[in-house]
Amino acid sequence: MSDSTKPPSEEILNEKWDLCISNFLVKSGIGLSVGIVASALLFKRRTWPMALTTGFGIGVAYADCQRTFNPIDLPGIRVVKNSKAK
């Protein structure tokens, strides 16, 4: 058998994907839980609070994942290349 190890770049990419998937599951689950509680206590058992808060959780997880894969792309920050490079 050959002992094949993954290149470091694949390891980093796998760790980023694992983080994104776990963030998605945790944050959407927390959003759903908050929506269930809000629906039961405040909104006469309607379904829209569950959908709304789950969507908020998914949106936050998506934003975190986007920052994980592209840390340079921050709101209000523009990266300009130096035109006077020698």
Biopython code that builds the backbone (N, CA, C, O; Angstrom):
import numpy as np
from Bio.PDB.StructureBuilder import StructureBuilder

atoms = [
    (1, "MET", "N", (0.830, -1.183, 0.000)),
    (1, "MET", "CA", (0.000, 0.000, 0.000)),
    (1, "MET", "C", (0.874, 1.245, 0.000)),
    (1, "MET", "O", (1.935, 1.293, 0.623)),
    (2, "SER", "N", (0.403, 2.220, -0.701)),
    (2, "SER", "CA", (1.149, 3.471, -0.717)),
    (2, "SER", "C", (0.592, 4.414, 0.341)),
    (2, "SER", "O", (-0.616, 4.504, 0.560)),
    (3, "ASP", "N", (1.497, 5.095, 0.972)),
    (3, "ASP", "CA", (1.106, 6.054, 2.006)),
    (3, "ASP", "C", (0.924, 7.418, 1.341)),
    (3, "ASP", "O", (1.877, 8.184, 1.194)),
    (4, "SER", "N", (-0.321, 7.710, 0.941)),
    (4, "SER", "CA", (-0.574, 8.982, 0.263)),
    (4, "SER", "C", (-1.101, 9.999, 1.269)),
    (4, "SER", "O", (-2.055, 9.747, 2.005)),
    (5, "THR", "N", (-0.458, 11.134, 1.275)),
    (5, "THR", "CA", (-0.903, 12.223, 2.140)),
    (5, "THR", "C", (-1.377, 13.364, 1.257)),
    (5, "THR", "O", (-0.891, 13.543, 0.140)),
    (6, "LYS", "N", (-2.305, 14.116, 1.754)),
    (6, "LYS", "CA", (-2.835, 15.239, 0.994)),
    (6, "LYS", "C", (-1.852, 16.403, 1.039)),
    (6, "LYS", "O", (-1.176, 16.613, 2.046)),
    (7, "PRO", "N", (-1.775, 17.149, -0.040)),
    (7, "PRO", "CA", (-0.947, 18.360, -0.016)),
    (7, "PRO", "C", (-1.508, 19.363, 0.992)),
    (7, "PRO", "O", (-2.705, 19.360, 1.278)),
    (8, "PRO", "N", (-0.653, 20.207, 1.519)),
    (8, "PRO", "CA", (-1.111, 21.179, 2.521)),
    (8, "PRO", "C", (-2.248, 22.074, 2.028)),
    (8, "PRO", "O", (-3.110, 22.460, 2.817)),
    (9, "SER", "N", (-2.262, 22.407, 0.740)),
    (9, "SER", "CA", (-3.332, 23.275, 0.235)),
    (9, "SER", "C", (-4.689, 22.580, 0.313)),
    (9, "SER", "O", (-5.698, 23.224, 0.601)),
    (10, "GLU", "N", (-4.722, 21.275, 0.062)),
    (10, "GLU", "CA", (-5.980, 20.531, 0.178)),
    (10, "GLU", "C", (-6.425, 20.441, 1.630)),
    (10, "GLU", "O", (-7.620, 20.496, 1.923)),
    (11, "GLU", "N", (-5.470, 20.302, 2.532)),
    (11, "GLU", "CA", (-5.809, 20.260, 3.958)),
    (11, "GLU", "C", (-6.448, 21.579, 4.396)),
    (11, "GLU", "O", (-7.446, 21.584, 5.118)),
    (12, "ILE", "N", (-5.871, 22.686, 3.958)),
    (12, "ILE", "CA", (-6.408, 24.000, 4.321)),
    (12, "ILE", "C", (-7.807, 24.175, 3.744)),
    (12, "ILE", "O", (-8.709, 24.660, 4.428)),
    (13, "LEU", "N", (-7.988, 23.781, 2.484)),
    (13, "LEU", "CA", (-9.295, 23.890, 1.850)),
    (13, "LEU", "C", (-10.328, 23.010, 2.553)),
    (13, "LEU", "O", (-11.466, 23.430, 2.762)),
    (14, "ASN", "N", (-9.932, 21.791, 2.918)),
    (14, "ASN", "CA", (-10.849, 20.900, 3.638)),
    (14, "ASN", "C", (-11.239, 21.473, 4.996)),
    (14, "ASN", "O", (-12.395, 21.365, 5.406)),
    (15, "GLU", "N", (-10.293, 22.075, 5.689)),
    (15, "GLU", "CA", (-10.604, 22.688, 6.986)),
    (15, "GLU", "C", (-11.573, 23.859, 6.823)),
    (15, "GLU", "O", (-12.473, 24.045, 7.643)),
    (16, "LYS", "N", (-11.388, 24.642, 5.770)),
    (16, "LYS", "CA", (-12.293, 25.768, 5.527)),
    (16, "LYS", "C", (-13.705, 25.277, 5.217)),
    (16, "LYS", "O", (-14.681, 25.835, 5.720)),
    (17, "TRP", "N", (-13.819, 24.231, 4.387)),
    (17, "TRP", "CA", (-15.139, 23.689, 4.075)),
    (17, "TRP", "C", (-15.795, 23.085, 5.311)),
    (17, "TRP", "O", (-16.995, 23.256, 5.526)),
    (18, "ASP", "N", (-15.020, 22.386, 6.117)),
    (18, "ASP", "CA", (-15.571, 21.828, 7.358)),
    (18, "ASP", "C", (-16.094, 22.928, 8.268)),
    (18, "ASP", "O", (-17.163, 22.788, 8.863)),
    (19, "LEU", "N", (-15.349, 24.019, 8.381)),
    (19, "LEU", "CA", (-15.783, 25.146, 9.197)),
    (19, "LEU", "C", (-17.068, 25.760, 8.648)),
    (19, "LEU", "O", (-17.975, 26.089, 9.412)),
    (20, "CYS", "N", (-17.147, 25.915, 7.334)),
    (20, "CYS", "CA", (-18.345, 26.505, 6.726)),
    (20, "CYS", "C", (-19.569, 25.623, 6.923)),
    (20, "CYS", "O", (-20.647, 26.125, 7.243)),
    (21, "ILE", "N", (-19.419, 24.333, 6.737)),
    (21, "ILE", "CA", (-20.558, 23.427, 6.898)),
    (21, "ILE", "C", (-21.006, 23.381, 8.350)),
    (21, "ILE", "O", (-22.204, 23.395, 8.631)),
    (22, "SER", "N", (-20.057, 23.327, 9.270)),
    (22, "SER", "CA", (-20.451, 23.301, 10.683)),
    (22, "SER", "C", (-21.091, 24.624, 11.102)),
    (22, "SER", "O", (-22.051, 24.623, 11.873)),
    (23, "ASN", "N", (-20.574, 25.757, 10.604)),
    (23, "ASN", "CA", (-21.204, 27.051, 10.886)),
    (23, "ASN", "C", (-22.626, 27.094, 10.344)),
    (23, "ASN", "O", (-23.535, 27.592, 11.009)),
    (24, "PHE", "N", (-22.819, 26.571, 9.131)),
    (24, "PHE", "CA", (-24.150, 26.551, 8.532)),
    (24, "PHE", "C", (-25.122, 25.747, 9.390)),
    (24, "PHE", "O", (-26.234, 26.198, 9.662)),
    (25, "LEU", "N", (-24.708, 24.570, 9.811)),
    (25, "LEU", "CA", (-25.596, 23.720, 10.608)),
    (25, "LEU", "C", (-25.898, 24.334, 11.970)),
    (25, "LEU", "O", (-27.047, 24.337, 12.413)),
    (26, "VAL", "N", (-24.879, 24.848, 12.627)),
    (26, "VAL", "CA", (-25.075, 25.405, 13.967)),
    (26, "VAL", "C", (-25.911, 26.680, 13.916)),
    (26, "VAL", "O", (-26.858, 26.829, 14.688)),
    (27, "LYS", "N", (-25.575, 27.588, 13.026)),
    (27, "LYS", "CA", (-26.262, 28.880, 13.006)),
    (27, "LYS", "C", (-27.685, 28.773, 12.475)),
    (27, "LYS", "O", (-28.572, 29.487, 12.943)),
    (28, "SER", "N", (-27.918, 27.892, 11.507)),
    (28, "SER", "CA", (-29.299, 27.710, 11.063)),
    (28, "SER", "C", (-30.109, 26.992, 12.135)),
    (28, "SER", "O", (-31.299, 27.265, 12.293)),
    (29, "GLY", "N", (-29.487, 26.080, 12.872)),
    (29, "GLY", "CA", (-30.183, 25.421, 13.984)),
    (29, "GLY", "C", (-30.522, 26.380, 15.107)),
    (29, "GLY", "O", (-31.608, 26.311, 15.681)),
    (30, "ILE", "N", (-29.603, 27.270, 15.419)),
    (30, "ILE", "CA", (-29.882, 28.284, 16.446)),
    (30, "ILE", "C", (-30.999, 29.214, 15.972)),
    (30, "ILE", "O", (-31.884, 29.573, 16.749)),
    (31, "GLY", "N", (-30.956, 29.601, 14.704)),
    (31, "GLY", "CA", (-32.018, 30.446, 14.167)),
    (31, "GLY", "C", (-33.370, 29.760, 14.213)),
    (31, "GLY", "O", (-34.373, 30.382, 14.564)),
    (32, "LEU", "N", (-33.405, 28.478, 13.859)),
    (32, "LEU", "CA", (-34.654, 27.726, 13.924)),
    (32, "LEU", "C", (-35.155, 27.633, 15.358)),
    (32, "LEU", "O", (-36.351, 27.780, 15.608)),
    (33, "SER", "N", (-34.258, 27.392, 16.291)),
    (33, "SER", "CA", (-34.650, 27.301, 17.705)),
    (33, "SER", "C", (-35.219, 28.621, 18.214)),
    (33, "SER", "O", (-36.240, 28.639, 18.901)),
    (34, "VAL", "N", (-34.563, 29.713, 17.879)),
    (34, "VAL", "CA", (-35.065, 31.025, 18.290)),
    (34, "VAL", "C", (-36.426, 31.285, 17.650)),
    (34, "VAL", "O", (-37.318, 31.846, 18.287)),
    (35, "GLY", "N", (-36.583, 30.879, 16.397)),
    (35, "GLY", "CA", (-37.860, 31.055, 15.714)),
    (35, "GLY", "C", (-38.976, 30.241, 16.337)),
    (35, "GLY", "O", (-40.109, 30.714, 16.428)),
    (36, "ILE", "N", (-38.678, 29.029, 16.764)),
    (36, "ILE", "CA", (-39.687, 28.194, 17.416)),
    (36, "ILE", "C", (-40.127, 28.824, 18.730)),
    (36, "ILE", "O", (-41.319, 28.892, 19.029)),
    (37, "VAL", "N", (-39.162, 29.279, 19.507)),
    (37, "VAL", "CA", (-39.492, 29.909, 20.790)),
    (37, "VAL", "C", (-40.296, 31.192, 20.559)),
    (37, "VAL", "O", (-41.298, 31.426, 21.234)),
    (38, "ALA", "N", (-39.864, 32.010, 19.618)),
    (38, "ALA", "CA", (-40.585, 33.255, 19.338)),
    (38, "ALA", "C", (-41.986, 32.967, 18.809)),
    (38, "ALA", "O", (-42.943, 33.658, 19.157)),
    (39, "SER", "N", (-42.098, 31.948, 17.971)),
    (39, "SER", "CA", (-43.403, 31.595, 17.430)),
    (39, "SER", "C", (-44.345, 31.109, 18.520)),
    (39, "SER", "O", (-45.526, 31.457, 18.527)),
    (40, "ALA", "N", (-43.832, 30.317, 19.425)),
    (40, "ALA", "CA", (-44.677, 29.772, 20.490)),
    (40, "ALA", "C", (-45.061, 30.834, 21.513)),
    (40, "ALA", "O", (-46.185, 30.829, 22.016)),
    (41, "LEU", "N", (-44.148, 31.736, 21.824)),
    (41, "LEU", "CA", (-44.407, 32.708, 22.887)),
    (41, "LEU", "C", (-45.041, 34.008, 22.402)),
    (41, "LEU", "O", (-45.879, 34.583, 23.097)),
    (42, "LEU", "N", (-44.655, 34.473, 21.232)),
    (42, "LEU", "CA", (-45.055, 35.813, 20.818)),
    (42, "LEU", "C", (-46.033, 35.872, 19.646)),
    (42, "LEU", "O", (-46.848, 36.792, 19.583)),
    (43, "PHE", "N", (-45.977, 34.930, 18.730)),
    (43, "PHE", "CA", (-46.683, 35.087, 17.461)),
    (43, "PHE", "C", (-47.782, 34.060, 17.216)),
    (43, "PHE", "O", (-48.085, 33.760, 16.061)),
    (44, "LYS", "N", (-48.373, 33.526, 18.244)),
    (44, "LYS", "CA", (-49.520, 32.617, 18.149)),
    (44, "LYS", "C", (-49.265, 31.432, 17.214)),
    (44, "LYS", "O", (-50.122, 31.064, 16.411)),
    (45, "ARG", "N", (-48.104, 30.859, 17.328)),
    (45, "ARG", "CA", (-47.693, 29.664, 16.594)),
    (45, "ARG", "C", (-47.753, 29.818, 15.071)),
    (45, "ARG", "O", (-48.196, 28.915, 14.360)),
    (46, "ARG", "N", (-47.315, 30.936, 14.603)),
    (46, "ARG", "CA", (-47.202, 31.163, 13.160)),
    (46, "ARG", "C", (-45.886, 30.568, 12.675)),
    (46, "ARG", "O", (-44.980, 30.322, 13.472)),
    (47, "THR", "N", (-45.779, 30.337, 11.375)),
    (47, "THR", "CA", (-44.560, 29.722, 10.847)),
    (47, "THR", "C", (-43.521, 30.736, 10.372)),
    (47, "THR", "O", (-42.342, 30.399, 10.260)),
    (48, "TRP", "N", (-43.937, 31.965, 10.091)),
    (48, "TRP", "CA", (-42.985, 32.906, 9.518)),
    (48, "TRP", "C", (-41.823, 33.264, 10.441)),
    (48, "TRP", "O", (-40.734, 33.526, 9.930)),
    (49, "PRO", "N", (-41.981, 33.295, 11.786)),
    (49, "PRO", "CA", (-40.794, 33.589, 12.602)),
    (49, "PRO", "C", (-39.713, 32.511, 12.493)),
    (49, "PRO", "O", (-38.520, 32.805, 12.567)),
    (50, "MET", "N", (-40.145, 31.263, 12.317)),
    (50, "MET", "CA", (-39.161, 30.183, 12.170)),
    (50, "MET", "C", (-38.394, 30.330, 10.866)),
    (50, "MET", "O", (-37.172, 30.182, 10.839)),
    (51, "ALA", "N", (-39.111, 30.621, 9.782)),
    (51, "ALA", "CA", (-38.454, 30.795, 8.486)),
    (51, "ALA", "C", (-37.542, 32.019, 8.492)),
    (51, "ALA", "O", (-36.436, 31.981, 7.952)),
    (52, "LEU", "N", (-38.004, 33.087, 9.098)),
    (52, "LEU", "CA", (-37.223, 34.325, 9.132)),
    (52, "LEU", "C", (-35.919, 34.149, 9.907)),
    (52, "LEU", "O", (-34.851, 34.512, 9.416)),
    (53, "THR", "N", (-36.002, 33.600, 11.102)),
    (53, "THR", "CA", (-34.791, 33.467, 11.917)),
    (53, "THR", "C", (-33.853, 32.390, 11.376)),
    (53, "THR", "O", (-32.636, 32.493, 11.536)),
    (54, "THR", "N", (-34.412, 31.353, 10.734)),
    (54, "THR", "CA", (-33.547, 30.370, 10.078)),
    (54, "THR", "C", (-32.805, 31.028, 8.918)),
    (54, "THR", "O", (-31.621, 30.765, 8.705)),
    (55, "GLY", "N", (-33.492, 31.871, 8.179)),
    (55, "GLY", "CA", (-32.848, 32.616, 7.095)),
    (55, "GLY", "C", (-31.763, 33.548, 7.595)),
    (55, "GLY", "O", (-30.717, 33.690, 6.962)),
    (56, "PHE", "N", (-32.013, 34.188, 8.740)),
    (56, "PHE", "CA", (-30.970, 35.027, 9.338)),
    (56, "PHE", "C", (-29.737, 34.189, 9.680)),
    (56, "PHE", "O", (-28.608, 34.602, 9.417)),
    (57, "GLY", "N", (-29.958, 33.022, 10.262)),
    (57, "GLY", "CA", (-28.841, 32.142, 10.616)),
    (57, "GLY", "C", (-28.063, 31.690, 9.399)),
    (57, "GLY", "O", (-26.833, 31.656, 9.418)),
    (58, "ILE", "N", (-28.782, 31.338, 8.330)),
    (58, "ILE", "CA", (-28.122, 30.924, 7.095)),
    (58, "ILE", "C", (-27.339, 32.096, 6.497)),
    (58, "ILE", "O", (-26.234, 31.909, 5.988)),
    (59, "GLY", "N", (-27.902, 33.289, 6.558)),
    (59, "GLY", "CA", (-27.207, 34.469, 6.033)),
    (59, "GLY", "C", (-25.931, 34.781, 6.787)),
    (59, "GLY", "O", (-24.921, 35.139, 6.181)),
    (60, "VAL", "N", (-25.967, 34.648, 8.096)),
    (60, "VAL", "CA", (-24.765, 34.887, 8.903)),
    (60, "VAL", "C", (-23.712, 33.824, 8.601)),
    (60, "VAL", "O", (-22.525, 34.135, 8.503)),
    (61, "ALA", "N", (-24.145, 32.571, 8.452)),
    (61, "ALA", "CA", (-23.201, 31.499, 8.124)),
    (61, "ALA", "C", (-22.592, 31.723, 6.743)),
    (61, "ALA", "O", (-21.402, 31.476, 6.542)),
    (62, "TYR", "N", (-23.392, 32.185, 5.799)),
    (62, "TYR", "CA", (-22.889, 32.471, 4.455)),
    (62, "TYR", "C", (-21.851, 33.593, 4.488)),
    (62, "TYR", "O", (-20.813, 33.504, 3.832)),
    (63, "ALA", "N", (-22.133, 34.636, 5.244)),
    (63, "ALA", "CA", (-21.183, 35.752, 5.347)),
    (63, "ALA", "C", (-19.871, 35.299, 5.988)),
    (63, "ALA", "O", (-18.793, 35.693, 5.541)),
    (64, "ASP", "N", (-19.959, 34.475, 7.029)),
    (64, "ASP", "CA", (-18.743, 33.954, 7.659)),
    (64, "ASP", "C", (-17.949, 33.089, 6.689)),
    (64, "ASP", "O", (-16.720, 33.156, 6.646)),
    (65, "CYS", "N", (-18.655, 32.279, 5.914)),
    (65, "CYS", "CA", (-17.984, 31.412, 4.947)),
    (65, "CYS", "C", (-17.325, 32.241, 3.848)),
    (65, "CYS", "O", (-16.221, 31.928, 3.403)),
    (66, "GLN", "N", (-17.995, 33.279, 3.424)),
    (66, "GLN", "CA", (-17.420, 34.156, 2.409)),
    (66, "GLN", "C", (-16.143, 34.818, 2.922)),
    (66, "GLN", "O", (-15.167, 34.944, 2.183)),
    (67, "ARG", "N", (-16.149, 35.243, 4.189)),
    (67, "ARG", "CA", (-14.954, 35.834, 4.785)),
    (67, "ARG", "C", (-13.848, 34.802, 4.961)),
    (67, "ARG", "O", (-12.667, 35.140, 4.886)),
    (68, "THR", "N", (-14.220, 33.550, 5.193)),
    (68, "THR", "CA", (-13.216, 32.497, 5.354)),
    (68, "THR", "C", (-12.480, 32.244, 4.041)),
    (68, "THR", "O", (-11.258, 32.097, 4.029)),
    (69, "PHE", "N", (-13.224, 32.193, 2.936)),
    (69, "PHE", "CA", (-12.602, 31.889, 1.650)),
    (69, "PHE", "C", (-11.966, 33.102, 0.986)),
    (69, "PHE", "O", (-11.024, 32.946, 0.210)),
    (70, "ASN", "N", (-12.450, 34.300, 1.268)),
    (70, "ASN", "CA", (-11.894, 35.499, 0.658)),
    (70, "ASN", "C", (-11.740, 36.585, 1.721)),
    (70, "ASN", "O", (-12.580, 37.481, 1.810)),
    (71, "PRO", "N", (-10.682, 36.519, 2.524)),
    (71, "PRO", "CA", (-10.541, 37.479, 3.624)),
    (71, "PRO", "C", (-10.232, 38.899, 3.163)),
    (71, "PRO", "O", (-10.392, 39.839, 3.942)),
    (72, "ILE", "N", (-9.798, 39.080, 1.929)),
    (72, "ILE", "CA", (-9.462, 40.417, 1.444)),
    (72, "ILE", "C", (-10.725, 41.202, 1.109)),
    (72, "ILE", "O", (-10.725, 42.430, 1.198)),
    (73, "ASP", "N", (-11.796, 40.520, 0.725)),
    (73, "ASP", "CA", (-13.036, 41.161, 0.297)),
    (73, "ASP", "C", (-13.840, 41.624, 1.506)),
    (73, "ASP", "O", (-14.775, 40.951, 1.939)),
    (74, "LEU", "N", (-13.464, 42.781, 2.045)),
    (74, "LEU", "CA", (-14.149, 43.355, 3.195)),
    (74, "LEU", "C", (-14.908, 44.603, 2.758)),
    (74, "LEU", "O", (-14.434, 45.337, 1.891)),
    (75, "PRO", "N", (-16.067, 44.854, 3.337)),
    (75, "PRO", "CA", (-16.810, 46.056, 2.964)),
    (75, "PRO", "C", (-16.024, 47.321, 3.307)),
    (75, "PRO", "O", (-15.495, 47.458, 4.410)),
    (76, "GLY", "N", (-15.959, 48.228, 2.355)),
    (76, "GLY", "CA", (-15.280, 49.496, 2.585)),
    (76, "GLY", "C", (-13.777, 49.457, 2.365)),
    (76, "GLY", "O", (-13.110, 50.479, 2.526)),
    (77, "ILE", "N", (-13.231, 48.313, 2.003)),
    (77, "ILE", "CA", (-11.789, 48.174, 1.786)),
    (77, "ILE", "C", (-11.550, 47.920, 0.299)),
    (77, "ILE", "O", (-12.194, 47.060, -0.302)),
    (78, "ARG", "N", (-10.638, 48.659, -0.277)),
    (78, "ARG", "CA", (-10.282, 48.456, -1.669)),
    (78, "ARG", "C", (-8.782, 48.213, -1.752)),
    (78, "ARG", "O", (-7.990, 48.999, -1.231)),
    (79, "VAL", "N", (-8.397, 47.138, -2.398)),
    (79, "VAL", "CA", (-6.989, 46.805, -2.564)),
    (79, "VAL", "C", (-6.540, 47.358, -3.911)),
    (79, "VAL", "O", (-7.089, 47.006, -4.954)),
    (80, "VAL", "N", (-5.535, 48.229, -3.875)),
    (80, "VAL", "CA", (-5.026, 48.862, -5.082)),
    (80, "VAL", "C", (-3.618, 48.349, -5.320)),
    (80, "VAL", "O", (-2.786, 48.336, -4.413)),
    (81, "LYS", "N", (-3.361, 47.924, -6.558)),
    (81, "LYS", "CA", (-2.021, 47.459, -6.902)),
    (81, "LYS", "C", (-1.098, 48.657, -7.067)),
    (81, "LYS", "O", (-1.504, 49.712, -7.553)),
    (82, "ASN", "N", (0.148, 48.474, -6.655)),
    (82, "ASN", "CA", (1.146, 49.525, -6.762)),
    (82, "ASN", "C", (1.613, 49.606, -8.209)),
    (82, "ASN", "O", (2.165, 48.639, -8.734)),
    (83, "SER", "N", (1.401, 50.742, -8.857)),
    (83, "SER", "CA", (1.784, 50.898, -10.260)),
    (83, "SER", "C", (3.259, 51.262, -10.419)),
    (83, "SER", "O", (3.788, 51.203, -11.529)),
    (84, "LYS", "N", (3.933, 51.637, -9.327)),
    (84, "LYS", "CA", (5.337, 52.037, -9.397)),
    (84, "LYS", "C", (6.279, 50.911, -8.994)),
    (84, "LYS", "O", (7.424, 51.166, -8.618)),
    (85, "ALA", "N", (5.811, 49.676, -9.068)),
    (85, "ALA", "CA", (6.669, 48.545, -8.698)),
    (85, "ALA", "C", (7.770, 48.380, -9.735)),
    (85, "ALA", "O", (7.538, 48.511, -10.937)),
    (86, "LYS", "N", (8.970, 48.093, -9.250)),
    (86, "LYS", "CA", (10.125, 47.960, -10.148)),
    (86, "LYS", "C", (10.335, 46.540, -10.550)),
    (86, "LYS", "O", (11.261, 46.242, -11.303)),
]
sb = StructureBuilder()
sb.init_structure("model")
sb.init_model(0)
sb.init_chain("A")
sb.init_seg("    ")
for serial, (resi, resn, name, xyz) in enumerate(atoms, 1):
    if name == "N":
        sb.init_residue(resn, " ", resi, " ")
    sb.init_atom(name, np.array(xyz, "f"), 0.0, 1.0, " ", f" {name:<3s}", serial, name[0])
structure = sb.get_structure()
